[in-house]
Amino acid sequence: MMNQSLYNTDFYGWVNRQTELLRAGNLVAIDIENIVEEIEDMGKSLKRELESRLKILFVHLLKWQYQPSHRGNRWRYSIEEQRAELEDHMKDNPSLSSKLPEALERGYRYAINGAAKETGLSKDTFPAECPWSFEQIMDNGFFPEIG
């Protein structure tokens, strides 16, 4: 009962307590139920981060393609930064590659709304489905053109 109470009132304290118990090998005293839940949440968080980074990259690529008059180094650097962060995220979490198809679809779907909001263009301006492969969007030489 102490684990549950600490979990609800002092999460940081709970984490430290669980760490101590695990290091001591006191598996009987650990809060298995909440540890499992937290580990599952960490996995979901890593997947959401992948989708979020893809969304940001897609928004910038759509803006690049559909607002050529606004292109500049700032947009180029933002695209390059997202590519680098995505590359690092995938290297740190290679099992996420199995989630790429779903993450690409979700990230792009969210990006359409973001690009419409940021450009003032109608959502119908943009392709309904992602026009690029993961390899393309991660290629530092790839910057989409109209057409």
C-alpha positions in Angstrom: 0.0 0.0 0.0 2.9 2.3 0.7 4.0 2.0 -3.0 0.6 3.1 -4.3 0.4 6.0 -1.9 3.8 7.2 -2.8 3.0 6.8 -6.5 0.0 9.0 -6.1 1.6 11.7 -3.9 5.3 11.9 -4.8 6.1 10.3 -8.2 9.8 11.3 -8.0 10.0 9.7 -4.6 8.2 6.6 -5.9 10.7 6.3 -8.8 13.7 6.5 -6.5 12.1 4.0 -4.1 11.4 1.5 -7.0 15.0 2.0 -8.2 16.4 1.2 -4.8 14.2 -1.9 -4.5 15.2 -3.2 -7.9 18.9 -2.6 -7.3 18.7 -4.4 -4.0 16.9 -7.3 -5.7 13.9 -6.9 -3.5 11.4 -7.9 -6.2 8.7 -8.7 -3.7 8.4 -5.1 -2.5 8.4 -3.4 -5.9 5.2 -1.8 -7.3 4.9 -4.1 -10.4 1.5 -2.8 -11.5 2.6 0.8 -11.7 6.1 0.0 -13.1 4.5 -1.9 -16.0 2.1 1.0 -16.6 5.0 3.5 -16.6 7.1 1.3 -19.0 4.1 1.1 -21.4 3.7 4.8 -21.2 7.3 5.3 -22.0 6.9 3.3 -25.2 3.8 5.2 -26.2 5.7 8.5 -25.6 8.6 7.4 -27.8 6.1 6.6 -30.6 4.3 10.0 -30.1 7.7 11.7 -30.4 8.3 10.0 -33.7 4.9 11.1 -35.0 5.4 14.7 -33.7 8.9 15.0 -35.3 7.5 13.7 -38.6 4.6 16.1 -38.4 7.0 19.1 -37.9 9.2 17.9 -40.8 6.1 17.4 -43.1 4.8 20.9 -42.3 8.1 22.4 -43.3 8.3 20.3 -46.4 4.8 21.3 -47.4 5.5 24.9 -46.8 8.7 24.6 -48.8 6.8 23.1 -51.7 3.7 25.2 -51.7 5.2 28.6 -50.7 8.3 28.9 -52.8 8.4 32.6 -52.4 8.9 32.3 -48.6 11.8 29.9 -48.8 14.9 30.8 -46.9 17.7 29.5 -44.7 15.5 29.4 -41.6 13.1 26.8 -43.3 16.1 24.9 -44.7 17.7 24.7 -41.3 14.4 23.6 -39.7 14.1 20.8 -42.2 17.7 19.7 -41.6 17.3 19.9 -37.8 14.2 17.7 -37.9 15.9 15.2 -40.1 18.9 15.0 -37.7 16.6 14.6 -34.7 14.5 12.0 -36.4 17.7 10.1 -37.4 18.9 10.2 -33.8 15.5 9.1 -32.4 15.4 6.2 -34.8 19.0 5.2 -33.9 18.2 5.3 -30.2 15.0 3.3 -30.8 15.5 1.0 -33.8 12.4 -1.0 -32.9 10.3 2.0 -33.9 11.0 1.2 -37.5 8.1 -1.3 -37.3 5.8 1.6 -36.5 7.0 3.8 -39.4 4.1 3.2 -41.8 1.5 4.2 -39.1 3.7 7.1 -37.8 4.2 8.5 -41.4 0.4 8.4 -42.0 -0.5 10.0 -38.7 2.3 12.6 -38.9 1.3 13.6 -42.4 -2.4 13.8 -41.5 -1.6 16.2 -38.7 0.8 18.1 -40.9 -1.9 19.0 -43.4 -3.7 20.9 -40.7 -0.5 22.5 -39.5 0.6 23.5 -43.0 -2.9 25.0 -43.8 -2.8 26.9 -40.5 0.7 28.3 -41.1 0.4 29.1 -44.8 -3.2 30.2 -44.9 -3.8 27.8 -47.8 -6.8 25.5 -47.9 -6.2 21.9 -46.6 -7.4 20.8 -50.1 -4.2 22.4 -51.6 -2.1 19.5 -50.1 -2.2 15.9 -51.2 -4.5 13.8 -49.0 -1.9 11.1 -48.6 1.8 11.6 -48.0 3.6 12.0 -51.4 7.0 11.1 -50.1 8.7 8.0 -48.8 10.6 8.0 -45.5 13.8 7.7 -47.5 13.0 10.9 -49.4 12.1 13.0 -46.4 15.3 11.9 -44.6 17.5 12.7 -47.6 19.4 16.0 -46.9 19.4 16.8 -50.6 15.6 16.4 -50.9 13.5 19.6 -51.0 10.2 19.2 -52.8 9.2 21.3 -55.8 5.7 22.1 -57.1 4.5 19.7 -59.7 
